[in-house]
């Protein structure tokens, strides 16, 4: 779906520092699969598509048309004299719209409007939170009051905390002043604001503005670490009308000062205290005497370290937090860690016996809570219900991980990623993350990605894995689905071979699990990892990032995004277009077709020998493209199998290499001295390349390509 040419850019991945391995980048699909927000290392398609100077994470919006996909860069062109450094072009705290058409993020370069003032002590542009859409002008959401201290993006508290699906309502924290008449506070005390369709309001006005506040999932501190959906889960309700926060801001007061959890109602413009002492004041709203503690392994007091403080269900009407105080009559009268659920409708507090620890998910009706028990050893994954708790398995020590949780609307089925071999799963190797599916009825737990010598599997390549460097996109607040909404289809990538023969060995591929078994979505032929990015709500469209040229005209060798879709038109059988003399043989610009996604209705039985739906037609010896240089020419050659590849011809030296399998090879051939002399004189030079392939078994075949140079191009 991404175009060719891409002018050296890659789509759906970020590149490690120093030109290292490409890893999956941030991408979010619309529910119907007809639009995708994604990031690229630079501009996509035409050079005037709105993308700015490449900075490693340029946001784009792609829309499906009847003729193919249309790509639109979201960053406008920014004059070079308005950019002080590469950091000005970096995006922080990314929040996408539900339909993939727009995004909001913290940014430094001057878009959306100009400051009326400038702080001379700043070496970069002051930060701003902007909303950018494929068809809309940039909107500056966080404009401070004139004269207020300009914020810096990503640090100093200027962070997006969540938003409504249409991004008309965006919550953020900041050290600056954004509302006229705000009470004075210190320059190091962040507050919480909401941009509400043109108006900026204080979220924390009802909870003591002088000491600030913090989002319940992005707790205090000013570090610029990754924040992900695991840590910010539902601090903003699905419709954006409710926001869960903690006050006073834990980074602004001593650890001994009690902190409370509030729920802000954006429609009523008021906050409601959730961490109330219902035991002492059953009908009132007295604050919990000892406040709340963070959801961590040992339930430490809430200090300056970042941690999740409270979480909610998708409607924002059930909020779970933890305290050491007795807040209800049926809670123990001791100082042990206790979990409570606050109901926004009834304003009633419920003690959740035994549910203290790390809360992972709350059902829509608040009657099921998935959590990991507290402690530094012997932790367990449990499901709380009014009838009691159920153990899903041992998680182990504090380093044990459970995250990326998905659940059906009624919380009858869960899918998640974990490092723990739950219930003694024999094929879950130590030190790896695997994907599990749990069905409440019948207490059925299945590992979907396990296998002998299995490598780690991931439902989301940009969902931070605590204690590791496996996050590849910073500060993403909306997660990939990882499955269909009913969890009947689950998608993940892994280096483990789980279905069918693979030619690429232990290279990451994308898989789909259904009740009928596991199928591979990627071809299993690429020498470089293929990553799962996102999928539609029904699982009929799956977006993957791959460096393999599945589309015949995808010959540049860089990463592209493909839409694997049930019912997609297959790519027609055709030869690559002829390359005129002197032309750049990268292929003609066109909309690539979607590729067919495997499904039980499309796959023939294995015994039939049917070709994988995503695989190209059987390859034959083909020259897919030509790359020119001053002293050599590089041919992109597809071979049909194992054998010997040889390139020779008039004006060229001879190059021979071994082909291990049927795939595309890059062959660089130097010019002869005579050719170099003729080019130096400015002579017209015609090179006639002959590519010969001798298979391990069978007769040799050859193809030819004429390449014209009219004069030597000097560097």
DOZAMAR-737534 format. One line per 10 residues: number of its first residue (from 1); their letters; for each residue x, y, z of C-alpha. Coordinates in Angstrom, 3 decimals. Last residue first. Example, Ala and Ser with C-alpha at 12.3 -4.5 7.8 and 13.67 -1.06 7.14 Angstrom:
2) sa) 13.670:-1.060:7.140; 12.300:-4.500:7.800 $
//
This chain:
715) xxxxxxxxxx) 29.883:13.221:-7.094; 30.464:13.384:-10.815; 27.972:11.837:-13.217; 29.701:10.364:-16.242; 27.993:11.111:-19.509; 25.244:9.698:-21.715; 24.961:6.417:-19.847; 22.647:3.770:-21.341; 21.720:0.430:-19.798; 20.587:-2.521:-21.930 $
705) xxxxxxxxxx) 19.258:-5.542:-20.012; 19.619:-9.224:-20.793; 18.161:-12.460:-19.433; 19.712:-15.916:-19.193; 18.747:-19.492:-18.340; 20.984:-22.437:-17.448; 19.636:-26.012:-17.619; 18.512:-28.143:-14.718; 19.534:-29.083:-11.186; 21.625:-26.754:-9.053 $
695) xxxxxxxxxx) 20.372:-23.950:-11.263; 22.667:-21.979:-13.572; 21.494:-18.366:-13.789; 22.949:-16.030:-16.388; 22.526:-12.259:-16.314; 23.775:-10.431:-19.404; 24.314:-6.691:-19.098; 24.675:-4.615:-22.253; 26.195:-1.253:-21.383; 25.796:1.639:-23.827 $
685) xxxxxxxxxx) 28.102:4.618:-23.350; 27.722:8.096:-24.920; 30.999:9.876:-24.345; 31.591:12.542:-21.732; 35.342:12.031:-21.747; 35.181:10.683:-18.187; 32.444:8.286:-19.316; 34.697:6.925:-22.061; 37.578:6.460:-19.623; 35.326:4.677:-17.108 $
675) xxxxxxxxxx) 34.027:2.336:-19.798; 37.561:1.435:-20.896; 38.523:0.754:-17.303; 35.683:-1.731:-17.022; 32.651:-0.755:-14.959; 31.983:-2.512:-11.664; 29.067:-4.883:-11.055; 26.919:-4.802:-7.901; 24.445:-7.666:-7.586; 21.441:-7.354:-5.247 $
665) xxxxxxxxxx) 19.592:-10.635:-4.965; 15.865:-11.358:-4.947; 14.590:-14.754:-3.815; 14.551:-18.422:-4.768; 17.229:-19.943:-2.580; 20.953:-20.109:-1.870; 22.214:-18.178:-4.870; 26.014:-18.291:-5.190; 27.829:-15.387:-6.788; 29.589:-14.386:-10.005 $
655) xxxxxxxxxx) 30.576:-10.911:-11.185; 32.216:-10.134:-14.529; 33.429:-6.622:-15.337; 31.164:-4.449:-17.439; 31.561:-2.526:-20.704; 30.044:-5.309:-22.779; 28.526:-8.012:-20.620; 28.730:-10.019:-17.433; 26.561:-11.067:-14.495; 26.632:-14.605:-13.105 $
645) xxxxxxxxxx) 24.297:-16.341:-10.646; 24.884:-19.919:-9.500; 22.205:-22.221:-8.090; 19.320:-22.359:-5.663; 15.902:-21.302:-6.910; 13.900:-19.126:-9.297; 16.251:-16.100:-9.281; 15.182:-12.457:-8.922; 17.854:-9.904:-9.826; 18.194:-6.320:-8.645 $
635) xxxxxxxxxx) 21.153:-5.042:-10.661; 23.692:-2.548:-9.324; 25.835:-0.458:-11.684; 29.372:0.683:-11.114; 31.806:3.585:-11.216; 29.624:6.668:-10.762; 26.545:4.859:-9.511; 23.323:3.577:-11.057; 20.625:1.348:-9.588; 18.816:-1.030:-11.935 $
625) xxxxxxxxxx) 15.595:-2.909:-11.423; 13.636:-6.122:-11.461; 15.952:-8.187:-13.658; 14.100:-11.492:-13.844; 14.876:-15.207:-13.652; 11.589:-16.810:-12.769; 9.603:-16.766:-9.561; 6.541:-18.958:-8.938; 3.682:-16.509:-8.480; 3.973:-14.231:-5.488 $
615) xxxxxxxxxx) 3.182:-15.590:-2.011; 0.351:-14.030:-0.063; -2.211:-16.762:-0.778; 0.278:-19.566:-0.041; 0.417:-21.889:-3.052; -1.743:-24.989:-3.077; 0.078:-28.313:-2.673; -3.231:-30.112:-2.325; -2.036:-31.970:0.767; -2.032:-28.752:2.784 $
605) xxxxxxxxxx) -5.798:-28.381:2.380; -6.706:-25.285:0.341; -6.763:-21.967:2.128; -9.258:-19.283:1.170; -12.232:-19.920:3.440; -9.981:-20.684:6.412; -8.272:-17.352:5.907; -5.132:-16.162:4.243; -4.825:-12.477:3.406; -4.846:-11.560:-0.270 $
595) xxxxxxxxxx) -2.533:-8.768:-1.255; -3.747:-5.228:-1.726; -2.834:-3.730:-5.055; 0.006:-1.242:-5.425; -1.013:2.203:-6.657; 1.360:3.197:-9.442; 4.704:4.891:-10.059; 6.557:3.010:-12.791; 9.439:0.705:-11.945; 12.883:1.464:-10.548 $
585) xxxxxxxxxx) 14.593:1.373:-13.941; 15.758:5.001:-14.117; 15.791:5.699:-17.826; 18.844:6.111:-20.084; 17.627:3.601:-22.629; 14.037:2.636:-21.967; 13.362:0.009:-19.259; 10.606:-2.401:-20.281; 7.779:-2.803:-17.834; 7.981:-5.701:-15.364 $
575) xxxxxxxxxx) 6.272:-8.800:-16.732; 2.685:-9.454:-15.812; 0.563:-11.866:-13.816; -2.073:-9.817:-12.069; -1.763:-9.178:-8.313; -4.654:-10.797:-6.493; -7.817:-8.802:-5.812; -8.477:-8.642:-2.096; -11.211:-10.877:-0.691; -9.584:-11.365:2.708 $
565) xxxxxxxxxx) -6.944:-8.697:3.186; -3.215:-8.553:3.739; -2.494:-4.820:3.490; 1.210:-4.349:2.881; 3.444:-1.704:4.436; 6.861:-1.204:2.877; 10.422:-1.648:4.137; 13.325:-0.996:1.778; 14.602:-3.273:-1.015; 13.747:-0.837:-3.810 $
555) xxxxxxxxxx) 11.994:-3.414:-5.995; 8.312:-3.173:-5.143; 7.109:-3.447:-8.735; 6.235:-7.115:-8.401; 4.290:-6.653:-5.172; 5.678:-9.062:-2.592; 8.952:-7.124:-2.598; 10.223:-8.290:0.772; 11.254:-5.535:3.171; 8.143:-6.133:5.259 $
545) xxxxxxxxxx) 5.748:-4.160:7.439; 2.362:-5.826:7.995; -1.213:-4.577:8.017; -3.995:-7.120:8.533; -7.448:-6.689:7.011; -10.316:-9.128:7.676; -9.654:-9.142:11.418; -13.138:-7.881:12.324; -11.828:-4.731:14.024; -9.236:-4.101:11.326 $
535) xxxxxxxxxx) -5.579:-4.964:11.865; -2.346:-3.505:13.190; 1.436:-3.476:12.713; 2.664:-7.085:12.503; 6.331:-7.160:11.572; 8.389:-8.969:8.924; 12.030:-9.551:9.824; 14.651:-9.543:7.037; 15.671:-12.492:4.814; 12.103:-12.614:3.495 $
525) xxxxxxxxxx) 10.683:-15.961:2.363; 8.185:-16.946:5.055; 5.415:-15.361:2.992; 3.759:-13.250:5.675; 0.315:-14.295:6.905; 1.299:-17.642:8.447; -1.624:-19.744:9.574; -2.335:-21.164:13.024; -5.242:-23.502:13.809; -8.943:-23.924:13.049 $
515) xxxxxxxxxx) -9.984:-22.003:16.178; -8.089:-19.063:14.743; -4.494:-17.850:15.137; -2.855:-15.560:12.608; 0.885:-15.295:12.080; 3.465:-12.675:11.054; 7.092:-13.633:10.414; 10.393:-12.974:12.246; 13.427:-14.770:10.794; 14.638:-18.099:12.192 $
505) xxxxxxxxxx) 14.640:-19.936:8.856; 13.982:-17.825:5.761; 12.690:-20.558:3.482; 9.702:-21.442:5.605; 7.565:-24.567:5.430; 4.088:-24.475:6.939; 2.897:-23.039:10.243; 4.556:-22.236:13.578; 8.161:-21.422:12.695; 9.332:-19.351:15.673 $
495) xxxxxxxxxx) 10.754:-15.934:14.827; 7.564:-14.319:16.077; 4.811:-11.961:14.988; 1.287:-11.675:16.342; -2.338:-11.738:15.255; -5.341:-13.262:17.049; -8.636:-14.143:15.366; -11.696:-15.251:17.365; -10.887:-12.455:19.817; -14.396:-10.974:19.339 $
485) xxxxxxxxxx) -12.860:-7.592:18.525; -10.406:-9.157:16.087; -6.888:-9.444:17.425; -3.644:-7.557:18.050; -5.635:-4.337:18.214; -2.750:-1.891:18.008; -2.549:0.461:20.961; -3.351:4.137:21.378; -1.096:6.174:23.685; 2.243:5.943:21.869 $
475) xxxxxxxxxx) 5.060:7.567:23.848; 8.104:6.476:21.915; 8.177:3.997:19.069; 10.479:0.984:19.017; 9.966:-0.526:22.445; 12.048:-3.678:22.836; 14.747:-2.057:24.953; 13.990:-4.146:28.029; 13.123:-3.607:31.687; 9.410:-3.273:31.089 $
465) xxxxxxxxxx) 8.259:-4.391:27.606; 6.928:-1.261:25.999; 4.097:-1.716:23.539; 5.660:-0.832:20.196; 5.798:-4.310:18.676; 2.269:-5.191:19.734; 0.934:-8.732:19.995; 4.502:-9.967:20.281; 6.090:-13.416:20.213; 9.427:-14.247:21.824 $
455) xxxxxxxxxx) 11.360:-17.220:20.466; 10.164:-20.808:20.697; 12.704:-23.604:21.295; 9.853:-26.149:21.147; 6.570:-24.306:20.637; 4.442:-21.601:22.173; 2.639:-18.950:20.124; -1.011:-19.597:20.940; -0.646:-20.627:24.586; -4.072:-21.828:25.698 $
445) xxxxxxxxxx) -5.992:-21.300:28.975; -9.504:-22.742:29.453; -11.360:-22.007:32.710; -14.475:-23.687:31.249; -16.270:-20.410:30.767; -13.567:-17.782:31.329; -11.762:-18.406:28.047; -8.060:-17.453:28.172; -5.790:-16.867:25.186; -2.016:-16.694:25.596 $
435) xxxxxxxxxx) 0.752:-14.998:23.562; 4.393:-15.666:24.479; 7.240:-13.589:25.878; 10.602:-15.329:26.186; 13.141:-15.637:29.004; 12.258:-19.214:29.902; 10.921:-21.265:27.019; 7.123:-21.730:26.789; 6.723:-25.211:25.300; 6.073:-26.936:28.639 $
425) xxxxxxxxxx) 3.237:-24.660:29.796; 3.397:-25.212:33.563; 0.107:-23.496:34.331; 1.424:-20.234:32.911; 4.944:-20.169:31.540; 5.471:-16.537:32.525; 6.869:-13.940:30.110; 3.390:-12.783:29.195; 1.310:-11.404:26.317; -2.463:-11.213:26.502 $
415) xxxxxxxxxx) -5.755:-12.442:25.070; -8.901:-12.553:27.196; -12.342:-14.099:26.621; -15.578:-13.685:28.611; -14.822:-10.043:29.292; -18.297:-9.009:28.057; -16.866:-6.666:25.414; -14.129:-9.165:24.533; -10.731:-8.691:26.120; -7.246:-7.554:25.095 $
405) xxxxxxxxxx) -4.262:-7.339:27.445; -0.936:-6.025:26.112; 0.624:-7.001:29.443; 1.903:-9.676:31.815; 5.556:-9.579:32.858; 7.642:-11.417:35.441; 10.509:-9.253:36.698; 8.878:-8.989:40.143; 9.229:-12.724:40.698; 6.882:-15.456:39.532 $
395) xxxxxxxxxx) 3.895:-15.090:37.226; 2.117:-18.225:38.472; -1.077:-19.193:36.679; -4.675:-18.365:35.829; -5.876:-18.195:39.425; -9.588:-17.506:40.027; -10.863:-14.931:42.503; -14.263:-14.963:44.188; -17.995:-14.964:43.448; -17.966:-11.214:42.800 $
385) xxxxxxxxxx) -15.283:-11.832:40.170; -11.497:-11.311:40.314; -9.307:-12.958:37.667; -5.788:-13.827:38.748; -2.206:-13.836:37.511; 0.012:-14.879:40.400; 3.047:-13.488:42.218; 5.254:-15.907:44.164; 7.947:-13.314:44.724; 8.253:-9.533:45.127 $
375) xxxxxxxxxx) 4.691:-8.915:46.257; 1.402:-7.856:44.734; -0.997:-10.104:42.822; -1.313:-9.676:39.067; -4.736:-8.491:37.880; -7.770:-9.182:35.687; -10.916:-7.565:37.077; -14.415:-8.837:36.299; -17.693:-7.308:37.467; -16.987:-3.713:36.407 $
365) xxxxxxxxxx) -19.718:-3.823:33.759; -17.281:-2.936:30.964; -14.708:-5.366:32.325; -11.615:-4.074:34.116; -8.145:-4.959:32.829; -4.530:-5.206:34.009; -4.630:-4.150:37.660; -1.214:-4.623:39.291; -1.616:-5.708:42.896; -4.555:-5.900:45.263 $
355) xxxxxxxxxx) -7.469:-8.093:44.196; -7.775:-10.205:47.372; -11.135:-8.786:48.380; -12.332:-6.076:46.008; -13.865:-3.485:48.384; -16.645:-1.545:46.670; -17.073:2.261:46.696; -20.351:3.880:45.625; -20.760:7.095:43.626; -23.817:5.328:42.084 $
345) xxxxxxxxxx) -22.980:6.186:38.477; -19.246:6.802:38.831; -18.695:3.421:40.526; -15.452:3.279:42.523; -13.648:-0.068:42.836; -11.288:-0.675:45.739; -8.103:-2.719:46.106; -6.401:-3.173:49.481; -2.744:-3.191:50.581; -2.387:-4.137:54.236 $
335) xxxxxxxxxx) -2.558:-1.417:56.887; -5.280:-2.976:59.049; -9.025:-2.716:59.593; -9.874:-5.204:56.845; -12.469:-4.015:54.289; -16.157:-4.819:54.929; -17.028:-1.379:56.318; -15.418:0.446:53.422; -12.356:2.758:53.200; -10.019:0.890:55.549 $
325) xxxxxxxxxx) -6.672:2.426:54.566; -3.725:0.874:52.798; -4.971:2.115:49.445; -5.417:0.827:45.921; -7.293:2.098:42.860; -9.966:0.755:40.506; -12.256:3.041:38.513; -15.582:1.891:37.073; -17.562:4.470:35.051; -14.754:5.395:32.662 $
315) xxxxxxxxxx) -16.594:3.698:29.811; -13.546:1.683:28.777; -12.874:0.393:32.286; -10.656:2.280:34.656; -7.111:2.356:36.010; -5.446:3.935:39.006; -1.955:4.984:40.126; 0.219:3.645:37.297; 3.864:4.377:37.998; 6.542:7.014:37.587 $
305) xxxxxxxxxx) 8.821:7.512:40.567; 8.337:10.761:42.491; 6.517:9.255:45.435; 3.428:7.080:45.806; 4.007:4.735:48.720; 5.115:1.311:47.562; 2.573:-1.361:46.719; 5.036:-4.246:46.402; 4.669:-5.232:42.755; 3.360:-1.861:41.706 $
295) xxxxxxxxxx) -0.033:-0.225:41.391; 0.800:3.022:43.154; -0.552:3.877:46.564; -3.631:5.916:47.457; -4.462:8.377:50.236; -3.814:7.729:53.911; -6.947:9.495:55.162; -9.066:8.578:52.103; -10.922:11.790:51.255; -14.374:12.521:52.710 $
285) xxxxxxxxxx) -17.127:12.395:50.104; -20.322:11.876:52.019; -22.962:9.188:52.405; -20.881:6.462:54.037; -18.578:8.903:55.935; -16.226:6.893:58.133; -16.280:3.660:56.099; -16.884:5.451:52.802; -13.520:7.196:52.992; -13.219:8.459:49.425 $
275) xxxxxxxxxx) -10.688:7.603:46.745; -13.027:8.486:43.846; -13.397:12.248:44.344; -15.514:13.698:41.521; -14.269:16.427:39.206; -16.340:19.010:37.308; -16.774:20.397:33.812; -20.196:18.704:33.430; -19.490:17.263:29.969; -15.797:16.848:30.727 $
265) xxxxxxxxxx) -16.430:14.719:33.827; -13.140:14.522:35.732; -12.549:11.438:37.886; -10.366:11.935:40.959; -7.796:9.793:42.805; -6.207:11.136:45.994; -2.646:11.630:47.227; -1.778:11.730:50.933; 1.338:13.803:51.842; 4.081:11.486:53.164 $
255) xxxxxxxxxx) 5.830:11.347:49.776; 6.416:15.093:49.998; 4.747:17.379:47.468; 5.298:18.478:43.865; 6.295:15.186:42.210; 3.206:13.482:43.606; 0.909:16.037:41.922; -1.792:16.670:44.481; -3.788:15.105:43.050; -4.269:11.970:40.915 $
245) xxxxxxxxxx) -6.111:11.712:37.596; -8.839:9.784:35.795; -10.456:11.473:32.769; -14.031:11.153:31.576; -15.766:12.371:28.397; -13.146:11.141:25.925; -15.485:8.615:24.263; -13.347:5.595:25.193; -12.714:6.899:28.701; -9.384:8.565:29.469 $
235) xxxxxxxxxx) -7.223:6.904:32.129; -8.221:3.915:30.051; -4.870:2.155:30.032; -2.036:4.626:30.351; 0.656:2.148:31.422; -0.163:-0.738:29.082; -1.126:1.765:26.381; 2.447:3.066:26.276; 4.660:5.707:27.784; 8.284:5.711:26.719 $
225) xxxxxxxxxx) 10.641:7.576:28.999; 10.968:11.349:28.859; 11.568:11.787:32.589; 9.751:14.680:34.227; 8.315:12.977:37.275; 4.781:12.066:38.129; 2.369:9.460:36.937; 1.364:8.763:33.416; -1.484:6.369:34.154; -3.388:8.407:36.729 $
215) xxxxxxxxxx) -2.694:11.686:34.955; -0.985:14.135:37.290; -2.095:17.066:39.418; -0.973:20.459:40.650; -0.210:21.611:44.191; -1.714:25.095:43.871; -4.630:23.777:41.807; -6.333:22.018:44.697; -8.716:19.246:43.629; -11.665:21.035:42.016 $
205) xxxxxxxxxx) -9.563:22.946:39.458; -7.859:19.715:38.306; -9.160:19.569:34.739; -8.376:23.202:33.989; -9.956:24.269:30.704; -8.777:25.073:27.169; -11.511:25.964:24.648; -11.487:25.225:20.913; -13.125:21.811:20.841; -12.257:20.935:24.436 $
195) xxxxxxxxxx) -8.521:21.221:25.027; -8.195:19.664:28.468; -5.702:20.625:31.124; -3.778:18.866:33.910; -1.241:20.728:36.037; 2.508:20.374:36.426; 4.333:21.965:39.396; 7.937:22.965:38.680; 7.307:26.665:38.017; 5.490:26.988:41.333 $
185) xxxxxxxxxx) 1.796:27.836:41.440; -0.388:30.903:41.027; -4.129:30.391:40.754; -5.358:30.437:37.138; -6.916:33.713:35.982; -6.489:33.144:32.275; -6.091:29.474:31.332; -2.979:27.903:29.765; -0.278:28.459:32.374; 2.897:26.485:31.701 $
175) xxxxxxxxxx) 4.157:23.424:33.567; 1.995:21.195:31.400; -0.186:18.099:31.390; -2.500:17.159:28.507; -6.048:16.046:27.714; -7.385:16.313:24.149; -11.046:16.776:23.160; -11.709:17.278:19.464; -9.280:14.425:18.828; -12.019:12.472:16.972 $
165) xxxxxxxxxx) -11.584:9.386:19.195; -11.523:11.487:22.389; -8.115:12.118:23.866; -5.310:10.911:26.114; -2.530:12.136:28.411; -0.641:14.357:25.990; 2.537:15.644:27.561; 4.068:19.006:28.344; 5.340:18.168:31.858; 8.725:19.863:31.656 $
155) xxxxxxxxxx) 9.783:17.221:29.120; 8.393:15.854:25.853; 8.112:19.255:24.269; 9.557:22.250:26.158; 7.080:24.665:27.724; 7.024:28.451:27.370; 6.774:30.162:30.796; 3.628:32.275:30.715; 3.842:35.742:29.198; 0.758:35.349:27.049 $
145) xxxxxxxxxx) -1.384:32.486:28.340; -0.152:29.255:26.860; -1.224:27.747:23.510; -1.768:24.044:24.095; -4.043:22.935:21.248; -2.331:24.482:18.216; -4.375:23.294:15.221; -2.663:22.311:11.967; -4.836:22.771:8.847; -7.079:19.863:7.974 $
135) xxxxxxxxxx) -7.219:17.264:5.169; -4.821:14.598:6.407; -5.124:15.876:9.952; -2.700:17.455:12.383; -3.411:18.341:15.999; -0.715:20.254:17.839; 0.751:20.255:21.310; 3.396:22.932:21.660; 6.977:23.180:22.791; 9.096:26.312:22.723 $
125) xxxxxxxxxx) 11.567:26.331:19.816; 15.112:25.426:20.752; 17.953:27.080:22.618; 15.628:28.563:25.224; 17.075:31.340:27.372; 15.687:34.057:25.113; 12.110:33.007:25.938; 10.022:34.071:22.978; 6.841:36.073:22.707; 3.718:36.231:20.558 $
115) xxxxxxxxxx) 4.257:32.567:19.735; 3.376:31.611:16.187; 0.551:29.393:14.971; -0.273:25.798:14.030; 3.305:24.937:13.189; 6.494:26.341:14.703; 8.770:23.323:15.321; 8.649:21.998:18.875; 6.160:19.135:18.963; 3.903:17.364:21.450 $
105) xxxxxxxxxx) 1.435:15.158:19.641; -2.017:14.963:18.099; -2.891:12.728:15.182; -5.349:12.675:12.316; -7.026:10.481:9.728; -6.525:7.096:11.418; -10.250:6.678:12.136; -9.912:6.533:15.914; -7.693:9.585:16.028; -4.055:9.153:16.947 $
95) xxxxxxxxxx) -2.271:10.182:20.143; 1.518:10.544:20.124; 3.242:11.609:23.298; 6.278:13.084:21.533; 7.085:13.901:17.898; 10.621:14.914:16.906; 11.095:17.774:14.443; 12.357:20.326:16.960; 14.713:17.694:18.341; 16.667:17.763:15.075 $
85) xxxxxxxxxx) 17.792:21.300:15.864; 16.966:24.973:15.591; 14.266:24.672:12.920; 12.747:27.966:11.780; 15.556:28.773:9.316; 14.928:25.449:7.571; 11.393:26.430:6.635; 8.841:23.825:7.776; 6.888:21.823:5.192; 3.728:20.494:6.778 $
75) xxxxxxxxxx) 3.703:17.303:8.836; 0.763:14.993:8.105; 2.082:13.153:5.044; -0.718:11.847:2.825; -0.782:8.435:1.139; -3.598:7.248:-1.169; -4.116:3.505:-1.469; -5.535:1.587:-4.426; -7.858:2.283:-7.378; -11.117:2.044:-5.412 $
65) xxxxxxxxxx) -9.520:4.114:-2.683; -8.075:3.077:0.675; -6.701:5.871:2.831; -3.207:6.335:4.241; -2.247:8.873:6.907; 1.392:9.705:7.511; 3.613:10.590:10.478; 7.384:11.140:9.966; 9.358:9.138:12.527; 13.105:9.066:11.763 $
55) xxxxxxxxxx) 13.659:12.745:11.230; 13.163:13.123:7.483; 12.610:16.793:6.535; 8.881:17.480:6.388; 6.092:15.505:4.811; 3.407:17.490:3.012; 3.018:15.341:-0.087; 5.327:17.530:-2.165; 8.094:14.949:-2.710; 5.686:12.428:-4.192 $
45) xxxxxxxxxx) 5.378:9.029:-2.572; 6.370:8.761:1.088; 8.535:11.275:2.924; 10.949:10.079:5.624; 11.651:7.315:8.151; 7.996:6.338:8.139; 5.137:6.394:10.617; 1.639:5.024:10.208; -2.022:5.989:10.431; -4.115:3.548:8.440 $
35) xxxxxxxxxx) -7.476:3.896:6.717; -9.879:1.421:5.147; -9.484:-1.295:7.785; -13.070:-0.884:8.986; -11.982:-0.178:12.585; -9.362:2.338:11.477; -5.780:1.103:11.632; -2.998:2.268:13.944; 0.729:2.224:13.137; 3.800:2.910:15.259 $
25) xxxxxxxxxx) 7.138:1.534:14.144; 8.440:-2.001:13.854; 12.184:-2.382:13.958; 14.854:-1.835:11.312; 18.269:-3.131:12.308; 21.185:-0.749:12.574; 21.943:2.434:10.637; 23.973:4.033:13.410; 20.997:4.482:15.683; 18.255:1.941:15.094 $
15) xxxxxxxxxx) 15.961:2.475:12.149; 12.240:2.945:12.579; 9.687:0.825:10.779; 6.253:1.022:9.139; 7.493:2.666:5.967; 11.100:3.058:4.811; 12.549:6.114:3.091; 15.145:6.182:0.300; 13.067:8.349:-2.031; 9.914:6.264:-1.521 $
5) xxxxx) 9.478:5.226:-5.144; 7.305:3.160:-4.966; 4.253:3.804:-2.853; 2.996:2.336:0.408; 0.000:0.000:0.000 $
//
